[in-house]
Amino acid sequence: MQEKISASLDLFFEYLQFEKESSPNTVTNYSVDLAQFAEYLELQGISDPAGVEAKTIRSWLREIMGYGYAKSSAARKLSSVRSWFAFLFEKRIVPEDPAKGIRGPKLPSRLPRALSREDADRLVTAGGEGEDALRDTAVLELMYGCGLRIAELVNLRWPDIDLDERMIRVFGKGEKERIVPFGMCALRALQRWKESLPAQGEFLFEGRKGAPITVRTVHRIVLRAARRAGIRNVTPHVLRHSFATHLLEGGATLRVLQELLGHESLLTTQHYLSVSADHLRKSYTMAHPRAKGEN
């Protein structure tokens, strides 16, 4: 990789890691996307980020789409390039931002999928089985009962859990801290899990050699419970969506939901309003005197 491009990438990654305090996963994703773009620049004979033009980025975008990348993947890669050049322009490393104004591929509108209340209850009640039953049940109760991201769950430590107050201290994206309450079902599951442990380690759910359980293990826990409950196409993120949707349907405000989910922007939280459209329609039909056309 050319020296000037390599040096500017290193500066950007340092900014992400130390100034913006992005998560390791975020930095890794940027690294992969930008390494691919830098390789393309090298093939085009461009050795300095200041030599990149808008047409260069558009050409690269067409090329990766031609390789068969999904629109969502191409959009993410373009977002990485945009962030890099916005940083370089702000630091005056490049005279102008060639990525500004470049549109990515149009993505289909996708609403977050949520389980029904009945399916969510069945899945969590199915819990775990075998020697890991108590652990798996506690995992499921926290995933659905608190709406945690999978990375947040696996990194929970025992000092983050207040069983008396039924509160969890969660470190989300960018190590931003928030407090999330949990209910009696999760409390009972956590108490049983804690009492079953011969020795309490650092992490709430410990894997091998004192490390936290892996993301892959959590996926398996959710998939096994879904199979026992007879529910298809369930992931840990579906449980987070279900948590949010059911809170909205129960009367929680967007501001409260934003805080519980750890969203930086309220716009992100507003996506869940569309998920609850069916609930809103039913509520309107039942409540409004002219909804049924009886007058």
C-alpha positions in Angstrom: 0.0 0.0 0.0 1.3 3.4 -0.9 2.9 5.4 1.9 0.7 8.5 1.8 -2.5 6.4 1.7 -1.3 4.0 4.4 -0.3 6.9 6.7 -3.7 8.6 6.3 -5.5 5.4 7.0 -3.4 4.9 10.2 -4.4 8.4 11.3 -8.1 7.7 10.7 -8.0 4.4 12.6 -6.3 6.2 15.5 -9.0 8.8 15.5 -11.7 6.1 15.5 -10.1 4.2 18.3 -8.9 6.9 20.6 -10.9 10.1 19.9 -14.2 8.7 18.8 -13.8 5.6 21.0 -15.4 3.3 18.4 -15.8 -0.3 19.3 -13.2 -2.8 18.1 -15.8 -4.4 15.8 -16.4 -1.0 14.2 -12.7 -0.3 13.7 -12.3 -3.7 12.1 -15.1 -3.2 9.7 -13.6 0.2 8.6 -10.2 -1.5 8.2 -11.6 -4.2 5.9 -13.6 -1.8 3.7 -10.8 0.8 3.4 -8.1 -1.8 2.7 -10.2 -2.9 -0.2 -10.6 0.6 -1.5 -6.9 1.3 -1.0 -6.1 -1.8 -3.1 -8.3 -0.4 -5.9 -6.5 2.9 -5.7 -3.2 1.2 -6.1 -4.4 -0.6 -9.2 -5.5 2.7 -10.6 -2.0 4.2 -10.0 -3.2 6.6 -7.3 -0.7 7.0 -4.5 -2.1 10.0 -2.6 -5.6 10.4 -1.2 -5.5 14.0 -2.5 -5.5 12.5 -6.0 -8.9 10.7 -5.6 -11.8 12.2 -7.5 -15.5 11.6 -7.2 -15.4 9.6 -10.5 -12.8 7.3 -8.9 -15.1 6.5 -6.1 -18.1 5.9 -8.4 -16.0 3.6 -10.6 -14.9 1.6 -7.5 -18.5 1.4 -6.4 -19.6 0.1 -9.8 -16.8 -2.5 -9.7 -17.7 -4.0 -6.3 -21.4 -4.1 -7.4 -20.3 -5.9 -10.5 -18.5 -8.5 -8.3 -21.8 -9.4 -6.8 -21.7 -7.5 -3.5 -25.2 -7.0 -2.0 -26.5 -3.5 -2.1 -26.3 -3.3 1.7 -22.6 -4.3 1.7 -21.8 -1.8 -1.0 -23.6 0.9 0.9 -21.6 0.1 4.0 -18.3 0.2 2.1 -19.2 3.6 0.6 -20.0 4.9 4.1 -16.6 3.9 5.3 -15.0 5.8 2.3 -17.2 8.8 3.1 -16.1 8.8 6.7 -12.4 8.5 5.8 -12.5 11.5 3.4 -14.6 13.6 5.7 -11.9 13.1 8.3 -9.1 13.8 5.8 -10.9 17.0 4.7 -11.4 18.2 8.2 -7.7 17.6 9.0 -6.8 19.5 5.7 -5.0 16.4 4.4 -7.0 16.6 1.2 -8.1 20.0 -0.4 -11.7 18.8 -1.0 -13.9 15.9 -0.1 -14.5 13.8 -3.3 -16.9 11.4 -1.5 -19.3 14.2 -0.5 -22.6 13.9 -2.3 -22.0 10.5 -3.8 -25.1 8.4 -3.5 -24.9 4.7 -2.7 -27.2 2.0 -4.1 -30.8 2.4 -3.2 -31.7 0.0 -0.4 -35.0 -1.7 0.0 -37.0 -0.5 2.9 -36.8 -3.1 5.6 -38.8 -2.9 8.8 -37.3 -4.6 11.9 -38.9 -8.0 12.5 -40.5 -8.5 15.9 -42.0 -11.7 17.4 -45.5 -11.6 18.7 -45.8 -11.3 22.5 -47.0 -15.0 22.6 -44.0 -16.2 20.5 -41.5 -14.2 22.5 -42.9 -15.6 25.7 -42.8 -19.2 24.4 -39.2 -18.8 23.2 -38.0 -17.4 26.5 -40.0 -20.0 28.5 -38.5 -22.7 26.4 -35.2 -21.6 27.9 -32.2 -23.9 28.0 -31.8 -27.6 28.5 -29.1 -29.9 29.7 -26.1 -28.8 31.8 -26.3 -25.2 30.5 -30.0 -24.7 31.1 -29.7 -22.1 33.8 -27.2 -20.1 31.9 -29.1 -20.2 28.7 -32.4 -19.2 30.4 -30.6 -16.2 32.0 -29.2 -15.2 28.6 -32.7 -15.4 26.9 -34.3 -13.4 29.8 -31.8 -10.6 29.4 -31.9 -10.5 25.6 -35.6 -10.1 25.5 -36.1 -8.5 28.9 -33.5 -5.7 28.4 -33.1 -5.4 24.6 -29.4 -5.8 24.8 -27.1 -6.0 21.8 -25.3 -9.3 21.6 -21.9 -7.6 22.2 -23.3 -5.9 25.2 -24.6 -9.1 26.7 -21.4 -11.1 26.3 -19.3 -8.4 28.0 -21.5 -8.0 31.1 -19.6 -8.4 34.4 -21.1 -9.3 37.8 -20.3 -5.8 39.2 -22.6 -4.4 36.4 -25.6 -6.3 37.9 -27.6 -4.9 40.8 -29.9 -7.7 41.8 -31.5 -5.7 44.7 -32.4 -2.7 42.5 -32.9 -4.9 39.3 -30.7 -2.7 37.2 -27.9 -3.4 34.7 -25.0 -1.1 33.8 -24.5 -1.5 30.1 -21.6 -0.3 28.0 -22.8 0.2 24.4 -21.3 1.4 21.2 -18.3 3.7 21.8 -18.3 2.5 25.4 -21.3 4.7 26.2 -22.8 3.8 29.5 -26.5 3.4 30.2 -28.6 1.9 33.0 -31.3 -0.6 32.0 -33.9 -2.1 34.4 -34.9 -5.8 34.3 -38.0 -7.6 35.6 -38.8 -10.3 38.0 -38.4 -13.1 35.5 -34.9 -12.1 34.6 -34.2 -11.6 38.4 -35.2 -15.2 39.2 -33.1 -16.5 36.2 -30.1 -14.6 37.3 -30.4 -15.7 40.9 -30.6 -19.3 39.9 -27.7 -18.9 37.6 -25.6 -17.3 40.3 -26.5 -19.9 42.9 -25.4 -22.7 40.5 -21.9 -21.4 40.0 -19.2 -23.1 42.0 -17.1 -20.0 41.9 -18.1 -16.5 40.6 -15.8 -15.3 37.8 -15.5 -11.8 36.4 -18.0 -12.1 33.5 -21.7 -12.8 34.0 -21.5 -15.5 31.4 -18.1 -17.0 31.4 -16.6 -19.1 28.6 -13.2 -20.8 28.4 -10.2 -19.6 30.5 -12.1 -16.8 32.2 -13.1 -15.1 28.9 -16.7 -14.2 28.2 -18.9 -16.5 26.2 -18.7 -15.9 22.5 -21.2 -14.2 20.2 -21.5 -17.5 18.4 -22.5 -19.3 21.6 -25.3 -16.8 22.2 -26.6 -17.3 18.6 -26.7 -21.1 19.3 -28.6 -20.5 22.6 -31.3 -18.4 20.8 -31.6 -20.8 17.8 -32.0 -23.9 20.1 -34.7 -22.2 22.1 -36.5 -21.1 19.0 -36.5 -24.7 17.6 -37.9 -26.0 20.9 -40.6 -23.3 20.8 -41.4 -24.1 17.1 -40.4 -20.6 15.8 -38.3 -20.0 12.7 -35.9 -17.3 11.6 -35.0 -16.0 15.1 -31.7 -14.3 15.9 -30.5 -12.4 19.0 -31.3 -9.1 17.2 -34.9 -10.2 16.7 -35.2 -10.4 20.5 -33.9 -6.8 20.7 -36.5 -5.7 18.1 -39.2 -7.6 20.0 -38.2 -5.9 23.3 -38.5 -2.4 21.6 -41.8 -3.1 19.8 -43.5 -4.6 22.8 -42.5 -1.6 25.0 -43.9 0.8 22.4 -47.1 -1.2 22.2 -47.3 -1.1 26.0 -47.2 2.7 26.1 -43.5 3.5 26.5 -42.4 6.8 24.9 -39.8 7.1 22.1 -37.5 9.0 24.5 -37.6 6.2 27.1 -37.0 3.6 24.4 -34.1 5.6 23.0 -32.4 5.6 26.4 -33.1 1.9 27.0 -31.8 0.8 23.6 -28.7 3.1 23.7 -29.5 4.9 20.4 -27.6 8.1 19.7 -30.3 9.4 17.5 -34.1 9.4 18.0 -34.4 8.9 14.3 -33.1 5.3 14.8 -35.6 4.6 17.5 -38.5 6.0 15.3 -38.1 2.9 13.0 -40.0 1.0 15.6 -43.1 3.1 15.1 -43.6 1.4 11.8 -43.3 -2.0 13.4 -46.2 -1.1 15.8 -48.5 0.1 13.0 -50.7 -2.9 13.3 -51.1 -2.3 17.0 -51.9 1.3 16.4 -54.5 0.4 13.9 -56.2 -2.0 16.2 -56.2 0.5 19.1 -57.7 3.1 16.8 -60.5 0.8 15.6 -61.4 -0.1 19.2 -61.2 3.4 20.6 -62.6 5.8 18.0 -66.4 6.1 17.7 -66.3 6.5 13.9 -63.7 3.9 13.2 -66.2 1.1 12.5 -68.7 3.2 10.5 -71.6 2.6 12.9 -72.8 6.2 12.8 
